[in-house]
Amino acid sequence: MPEPLKAEMPLLMEILGGADRAALLLGAAQLDLFSPLGNGPATASDVARQTRLPLRGVERILNACAALGFVTKEGDQYRNSPLADAFLVKGKPAYVGNMIKQTADRYNAWGKMPEGVRADKPVLPLTGAELSNAPPEVLDNYVHGLFDMGKGLAQRISGLVDLNSCHALLDVAGGSGVYSIIFCRQFPQLRATIFELPPILQRTRQIIAREGMAERISTREGNYFSDDFGSGWDAVLLSNMLQTEGRQTCRMVLKKAFAALNPGGKLLVHGIMPDADRISPTQPVLFSVFMMLVFPEGEAYTAEEIIGWAHEAGFVEGQKLLLPPPAFSSLVVARKPG
């Protein structure tokens, strides 16, 4: 057999080594090794004592985190990097612990990809039926994880769209409510209603109250498969929703959105969308594989396809907007004539 190209081996090893790095960070965050360093430098013994974990594992993981730059080490003292201190310490405003828990689930799903491809079905089902029957702690992690992940994205979207003329927003499958919360803060005249499954809305209402938005954001229990969206809306938001369903369902939801909007109303479709060639950019293409691992018909659709469905439903002026980095999602904006 020919010798492998030596120039290609570093790239191959870097990609394969990414699994180790991801597992290390996820494990360290789940063990909460960064929180004890939130008040300043500490030894591995200090961290082990505070987390009630065996010293041997704590010390090795902290050393590995130092090698990757998540902590620094001077003598026997460890200190959080600015990144770890901002995002991985419990109690800090930007803490993303719930997102870490969700990412750990996704990591496990990726490990079962061959199984999912052979069986042609999800390995980590996240459909409404599964979520409705999930244990309370799973739902808590799911909904609060959505909030963690959505904060920055919602801020970026609110800077891309003009909702100053909109007074009533319907947030379909709005999950944690983070998009409605950020939009209502950005546009003082706006009121929103989050349309979601009852078990999720139990958590959503807690988040709305916690964020002080109960007077401007309401909830409506429902299922987009069987329930209509009402009427009188100036804007309908479908965020990270179409990519969880098949094409027939996507078309059905867009028709319901069209019927629910006032003339001149806006359609906002947010999600992770690859380019028309479906092989770029890298992150949306990988995400499309992940959608297959968690939803029976999930797929990251191109903006061109979504705009085509919107036009079929009666919308006009479909436009794709890229969210600024570090996000890798996109926004499709269209309008109901009138």
Legacy VTK file of the C-alpha trace (Angstrom):
# vtk DataFile Version 3.0
C-alpha trace
ASCII
DATASET POLYDATA
POINTS 338 float
0.000 0.000 0.000
1.254 3.516 -0.703
2.519 5.497 2.257
-0.035 8.091 3.467
0.746 11.624 2.424
2.755 13.016 5.311
1.465 16.522 4.646
-2.112 15.376 5.285
-1.451 13.575 8.583
-1.310 16.696 10.831
-4.745 17.800 9.589
-6.191 14.326 10.152
-4.741 14.132 13.654
-5.998 17.627 14.487
-9.552 16.728 13.475
-9.521 13.426 15.358
-8.004 15.127 18.399
-10.897 17.573 18.486
-13.036 14.867 20.089
-10.600 14.625 23.003
-10.560 18.394 23.507
-14.342 18.656 23.415
-14.719 15.778 25.880
-12.209 17.380 28.248
-13.920 20.766 28.302
-17.401 19.261 28.623
-16.255 17.012 31.459
-14.452 19.790 33.323
-17.506 22.039 33.061
-19.901 19.312 34.162
-17.669 18.567 37.151
-17.747 22.334 37.867
-13.969 22.623 38.168
-13.935 26.264 37.051
-16.269 27.649 39.728
-13.793 27.154 42.624
-11.315 29.275 40.653
-13.869 32.062 40.240
-12.573 33.863 43.351
-8.910 33.625 42.416
-6.069 31.101 42.214
-6.370 27.765 43.983
-4.511 24.465 44.162
-5.835 21.195 42.791
-6.346 20.106 46.412
-8.489 23.202 47.030
-10.606 22.470 43.955
-10.949 18.791 44.861
-12.051 19.677 48.368
-14.631 22.220 47.202
-16.067 19.920 44.537
-15.788 16.801 46.724
-13.981 14.947 43.956
-10.893 12.699 44.080
-7.683 14.699 43.776
-6.081 12.443 41.128
-8.664 13.180 38.459
-9.053 16.852 39.377
-5.322 17.502 39.066
-5.009 15.759 35.701
-8.004 17.565 34.250
-6.783 20.956 35.493
-3.380 20.280 33.944
-5.044 19.390 30.646
-7.192 22.529 30.844
-3.980 24.505 31.351
-2.475 22.866 28.272
-5.513 23.961 26.256
-5.519 27.487 27.691
-8.706 27.351 29.760
-6.705 27.863 32.963
-3.170 28.985 33.718
-0.803 27.339 36.184
1.919 28.947 38.283
3.632 26.589 40.702
0.804 24.549 42.188
-1.788 27.328 41.729
-4.402 27.347 38.955
-6.253 30.412 37.686
-9.175 30.680 35.235
-8.557 32.189 31.835
-10.786 35.222 31.062
-12.951 32.967 28.859
-13.465 30.338 31.566
-14.041 32.990 34.214
-16.758 34.668 32.136
-18.676 31.640 30.877
-17.895 28.615 33.097
-18.211 29.925 36.657
-21.566 29.400 38.342
-23.231 32.620 39.359
-21.525 34.793 36.744
-23.963 36.680 34.445
-22.709 34.946 31.288
-22.557 31.422 32.778
-23.552 28.823 30.169
-23.812 25.719 32.307
-27.137 24.684 30.817
-25.705 25.005 27.331
-22.800 22.791 28.426
-25.276 20.101 29.496
-27.002 20.290 26.120
-23.672 20.145 24.324
-22.757 17.015 26.272
-25.948 15.381 24.990
-25.049 16.414 21.448
-21.557 14.992 21.901
-23.075 11.645 22.861
-25.357 11.760 19.816
-22.395 12.312 17.490
-20.733 9.231 18.960
-23.757 7.186 17.858
-23.842 8.560 14.300
-23.042 5.211 12.591
-25.916 3.625 14.519
-28.282 6.402 13.432
-27.286 6.161 9.778
-27.699 2.370 9.702
-31.114 2.520 11.381
-32.155 5.724 9.556
-33.629 7.171 12.733
-32.610 9.594 15.503
-30.236 8.409 18.214
-31.200 11.237 20.596
-34.857 12.009 19.782
-35.898 15.581 20.602
-39.363 15.693 19.046
-42.314 17.182 20.894
-43.505 13.734 21.930
-40.187 12.846 23.534
-39.925 16.200 25.275
-43.481 15.955 26.591
-42.647 12.659 28.268
-39.123 13.572 29.364
-38.123 13.679 33.057
-38.346 17.141 34.660
-34.566 17.561 34.881
-34.206 16.851 31.152
-36.801 19.507 30.328
-35.133 21.959 32.716
-31.755 21.479 31.014
-33.346 21.730 27.577
-35.315 24.945 28.122
-32.669 26.771 30.156
-30.014 25.620 27.699
-32.032 27.207 24.897
-31.992 30.468 26.847
-28.210 30.347 27.284
-27.630 29.636 23.609
-30.170 32.154 22.362
-29.139 35.310 24.250
-26.392 36.392 21.896
-28.264 35.284 18.777
-31.378 37.230 19.762
-29.297 40.367 20.328
-27.772 40.036 16.866
-31.135 39.472 15.182
-32.666 42.476 16.930
-29.924 44.570 15.350
-30.704 43.262 11.863
-34.473 43.758 11.675
-36.685 46.790 12.144
-39.731 45.937 14.249
-40.595 49.523 15.179
-43.876 49.300 13.262
-44.810 45.960 14.852
-46.955 45.735 17.970
-47.849 42.031 18.122
-45.300 39.249 17.648
-46.068 35.525 17.584
-43.055 33.400 18.553
-43.832 29.906 17.224
-42.161 27.076 19.138
-40.494 29.830 21.142
-38.856 27.493 23.663
-37.270 29.492 26.465
-38.767 32.776 25.238
-35.332 34.351 24.878
-36.039 35.847 21.438
-39.299 37.445 22.542
-37.609 38.801 25.670
-34.733 40.408 23.761
-37.003 41.742 20.992
-39.392 43.349 23.491
-36.482 45.009 25.245
-35.164 46.318 21.940
-38.570 47.558 20.705
-40.567 49.153 23.568
-43.905 49.141 21.716
-43.755 45.397 21.018
-45.726 42.702 22.810
-45.135 39.013 22.182
-46.909 35.692 22.584
-44.951 32.447 22.794
-46.691 29.461 21.200
-45.336 26.199 22.631
-46.077 22.783 24.095
-47.433 22.828 27.681
-44.473 21.079 29.413
-42.027 23.554 27.902
-44.198 26.566 28.693
-44.108 25.667 32.383
-40.396 26.539 32.285
-40.820 29.398 29.828
-43.196 31.232 32.167
-40.622 31.002 34.957
-37.985 32.560 32.704
-40.344 35.339 31.562
-41.110 36.198 35.187
-37.444 36.022 36.175
-36.553 38.437 33.373
-39.285 40.888 34.422
-41.237 40.628 31.156
-44.541 39.125 32.325
-46.489 42.289 31.487
-45.434 42.268 27.833
-44.985 38.599 26.994
-47.792 36.053 27.186
-47.912 32.359 26.366
-50.271 30.156 24.412
-50.266 26.392 24.689
-50.461 24.634 21.353
-48.993 22.325 18.764
-48.145 23.658 15.312
-49.159 20.340 13.755
-52.764 20.600 14.896
-53.451 24.189 16.001
-53.746 27.401 14.013
-51.778 30.521 14.916
-54.720 32.846 15.424
-54.744 36.213 13.669
-53.799 39.850 14.042
-50.026 39.443 14.227
-47.633 42.047 12.851
-44.714 39.604 12.860
-44.267 35.845 13.133
-40.954 34.402 14.292
-39.858 30.857 13.469
-36.501 30.480 15.176
-34.565 27.201 14.939
-37.855 25.477 14.163
-38.055 24.624 10.458
-34.766 22.738 10.638
-36.357 20.246 13.048
-39.056 19.176 10.579
-39.513 17.730 7.104
-40.347 19.739 4.016
-44.081 19.067 4.105
-44.344 20.324 7.688
-42.235 23.402 6.882
-44.598 24.347 4.066
-47.618 23.811 6.328
-46.182 26.027 9.081
-45.372 28.822 6.628
-48.950 28.731 5.305
-50.260 29.019 8.864
-47.935 31.959 9.484
-49.165 33.687 6.333
-52.813 33.247 7.384
-52.108 34.604 10.881
-50.321 37.802 9.799
-51.885 41.182 9.185
-51.412 42.604 5.671
-47.869 43.907 5.475
-46.817 41.658 8.354
-43.294 40.300 8.603
-42.066 36.720 8.535
-38.782 36.057 10.363
-37.187 32.636 9.895
-34.024 32.147 11.917
-31.891 29.038 11.684
-28.677 27.431 10.568
-28.614 27.445 6.776
-25.896 26.070 4.499
-25.135 27.642 1.157
-26.925 26.420 -1.947
-24.138 23.896 -2.644
-24.877 22.240 0.759
-21.140 21.733 1.420
-20.332 25.163 2.868
-19.881 26.803 5.315
-18.595 23.931 7.439
-20.626 24.517 10.614
-24.087 24.589 8.981
-23.207 21.471 6.968
-22.180 19.616 10.130
-25.318 20.881 11.860
-27.463 19.336 9.141
-25.966 15.944 10.024
-26.751 16.581 13.691
-30.378 17.377 12.863
-30.605 13.897 11.356
-29.363 12.447 14.658
-32.092 14.071 16.774
-35.147 14.559 14.516
-36.804 12.038 12.169
-36.870 14.502 9.265
-34.558 17.221 10.552
-32.311 19.062 8.105
-30.564 22.405 7.832
-32.333 23.884 4.810
-30.845 26.472 2.492
-32.205 30.007 2.565
-33.104 29.644 -1.109
-35.351 26.686 -0.335
-37.007 28.453 2.604
-37.643 31.568 0.520
-39.170 29.358 -2.181
-41.586 27.845 0.346
-42.429 31.333 1.635
-43.259 32.501 -1.877
-45.456 29.427 -2.372
-47.343 30.440 0.791
-47.906 33.964 -0.604
-45.044 35.942 0.930
-42.998 38.420 -1.099
-39.537 39.998 -0.844
-37.662 37.045 0.627
-34.160 38.023 1.758
-31.347 36.178 3.539
-29.360 38.015 6.219
-26.221 36.546 7.784
-25.813 37.054 11.507
-22.471 38.649 12.410
-19.757 36.435 13.960
-19.406 34.446 16.106
-22.875 33.247 15.113
-23.151 30.975 12.103
-26.921 31.153 11.640
-28.956 33.166 9.156
-32.227 35.043 9.023
-34.775 34.948 6.211
-37.118 37.961 6.145
-40.244 38.088 3.994
-43.479 40.086 3.952
-47.172 39.443 3.517
-48.518 41.724 0.761
-50.849 44.548 1.709
LINES 1 339
338 0 1 2 3 4 5 6 7 8 9 10 11 12 13 14 15 16 17 18 19 20 21 22 23 24 25 26 27 28 29 30 31 32 33 34 35 36 37 38 39 40 41 42 43 44 45 46 47 48 49 50 51 52 53 54 55 56 57 58 59 60 61 62 63 64 65 66 67 68 69 70 71 72 73 74 75 76 77 78 79 80 81 82 83 84 85 86 87 88 89 90 91 92 93 94 95 96 97 98 99 100 101 102 103 104 105 106 107 108 109 110 111 112 113 114 115 116 117 118 119 120 121 122 123 124 125 126 127 128 129 130 131 132 133 134 135 136 137 138 139 140 141 142 143 144 145 146 147 148 149 150 151 152 153 154 155 156 157 158 159 160 161 162 163 164 165 166 167 168 169 170 171 172 173 174 175 176 177 178 179 180 181 182 183 184 185 186 187 188 189 190 191 192 193 194 195 196 197 198 199 200 201 202 203 204 205 206 207 208 209 210 211 212 213 214 215 216 217 218 219 220 221 222 223 224 225 226 227 228 229 230 231 232 233 234 235 236 237 238 239 240 241 242 243 244 245 246 247 248 249 250 251 252 253 254 255 256 257 258 259 260 261 262 263 264 265 266 267 268 269 270 271 272 273 274 275 276 277 278 279 280 281 282 283 284 285 286 287 288 289 290 291 292 293 294 295 296 297 298 299 300 301 302 303 304 305 306 307 308 309 310 311 312 313 314 315 316 317 318 319 320 321 322 323 324 325 326 327 328 329 330 331 332 333 334 335 336 337
